[in-house]
Amino acid sequence: MATRRIAPVLLAALLTAGVAGPAYAGATDARAITVAAATLPPNRFLWTPAASGPGRVSVLISVPDQRAYVFRGEQLVAASSVSTGSDERPTPLGTFTILQKEQDHRSNLYDDAPMPYMQRLTWDGVAMHAGRNPGFPASHGCIRLPTGFARKLFEATKLGATVEVTADAYVAGAYVRSGEAGQAARANDYASR
């Protein structure tokens, strides 16, 4: 398969838009999105028009990347910085489904802490939600998202949507498994799960 080149103007627009706020990519090329996502500072995200379109939504959370990647069907349509669990309270790895959604949730485990746009992944307290996003793992096990991204993701997902949390990196449209240097599975392999 031929590698697609990223238009320099599109890449520049994606990179600069993410510095001051959310970036809105005009094109939905997976490579352009992942390249731009790699340089996102904390609390920034990319959301393409296709992210709000039709199709099944699934999410890939890469712990080493500290990124969330959103798919509509098999197409990568959005990406965001995240903050996963700290070393003392790591985010569990695996494939989860969204069990519950609550826009104005408060934690019953951590001093009534606000968890806006909460999407529960486990019944013992792990969820995706808006929260402090310092650019490194810092939560009690949840996946903290920038507020604007958390709101958009909350609107885009349905109960039962798949969320995979992995210790693998996701690089420029390739899902690179830990310890398998040089081997990668295509994004479509992930999205078709």
N, C-alpha and C positions, 0 to 999 in steps of 0.2 A: 504494500500500500504506500502511495506517495505521501510524504509529509507535507502538510499544508503550511505555507508561509503566513505569518501574521502580518497584516498590513501595519507598517510603522505608525501611521496616524491613528489607527484604532488602538493599538497597544499604548501609545502615548496618552490618548484620551482616557483609557481605562485606568492607567497608573495615576494620572494626575487627579482624576475625579475621586479616587479613593482616599486622597490625602485630607480633604476638607470635609468629607461627608460620604454618603453612599454613592457608589458609582452606578450608572445606568449604561450598560453596554448596548449598543445598537445591534451588533451582531451577536450570535450565540455560539460562536466557534469555541468548542471545549478547550482547545489549546490556548486561545486568547484569554479565556476566563481563568484558567489555572495559572498561566504566567502572571497575569495581573494579581491574582489572589495571593501569590507567593510573596508579594511585597506589601500587602495590606498592613498598615499599622493597627494596633489594638483599637477596637470599637468601630471598625470600618468594614464595609461589605460591598459586594457587587450584586446587583439584581437586574436581570435582563427582562425585556418585555415578555419573552417566552415563559418566564417564571410564573407569570400570572395567567397563562393560557390553559388550555385543556390538557388532560393526561394525568396519569397516576404520579403522585409525588413520593419520592423516597429521599432519604438523607444519609450521607456518609460523613461521619465524624472521624477525622484523623488526629489521634492524640499527638504523634510527633510533629505534625504540621501545625497543630492548634488551629485547625480550620474545619469548617462545615462546608460540604459540597451538596447542593440540592439538584436533584434530577426531576424532570418531567418526562415520564416514560423512560426512554434511553438517552435523553438529551440533557447534558449538564447546562443548567440555566442560572445558577446563582452560587455564590461562595461568600464566606464570612470568616473573620477571625473569631475564635472562641477561647474560653478558659475552662479547661476540664479540671478534674480532681487533682488535689495536691498528692505528693508522695505518701503522706500519712492517711489520706482518704481518697484513693484513686477512683476514677470513673470506671465502672465495670466494662469489660470488653464483651462484644457479642452482637447478635442481631436481636433487636427489640421491636415492638410495635407500640404505637402511641395508644396508651390505655385510657387516658383522661386528658381533657383540655379545660383550663380555667383561666380566664383573662386576668382576674385580680386575685390570684392565689397568695396565701401567706403560709410560711413553713410552720408545721406543727412539731418539727424537730429542733429548729434553731431560732429560738426566741421570737417567733412570729415574724421572721424576716420576710420582706416582700419578695415575691417570685412572679413578676408580671409576665403574662403570656406563657404560663406554665403548660408544658406538654409532658405528662408523666410517662416514663419508660419502664419503671418498676414500682411495685406496690410498697417497697421498703424505702422509698424516698429519693430515687434518682429521676431527674427530669431535665428537659431543656427549658430555659427561661431567660428573660432579660436580667442582666446583672453586671456587676463589675467585671471588666474585661481587660486585665493588665498586660496581656500578651504572653502569659505563661500559665501553667496549671496552678490554680489558687482556690478552687472551690472545695466544698465538702463532699464532692462526688458528682454533683450536677454538671451540666454543660451550660455555662453562661454565654449568652449571646448579646451583641449590641442591641439596644432597645428597638431601633428601627427595623432591623433584620428579624428580631423575635416577633414583632407585630406582623410583618409580611409573611413569615413562615407560619405563624399561627393561623392566619387567614387562608393560606394555601393548602394546609394539610387537613386530613380527615382522621378520625379515629381509625386505628388499624394500619395506618401508614407505617412503612418499614424505616427503621433507623438503625444503621450499622455503626458501631463504635469499634475502631480498629487501632492496633498498634503499628499499622503499616502506613507508609507515606503514599500520598496521591500526587503524582508529579505530571504536569502538563498533559493531562488526559490519560495517563497510565497509572494503574493501581499497583504500586511497587511493594511487594511483600518483604518484610524484614528478613535479612539473611539470604535473600535470593538475588544477589547482585547480577545485573544484566537481564533478569527475567521480569516480565511485567504482564499483567492481564489488562486487556482493554477496558475502558470505562463501561462499554456496553456489557461486558461480562458482569460487572457489579450491578448495573442498573437492571439487568434482566432477572436478578434474584428475587 
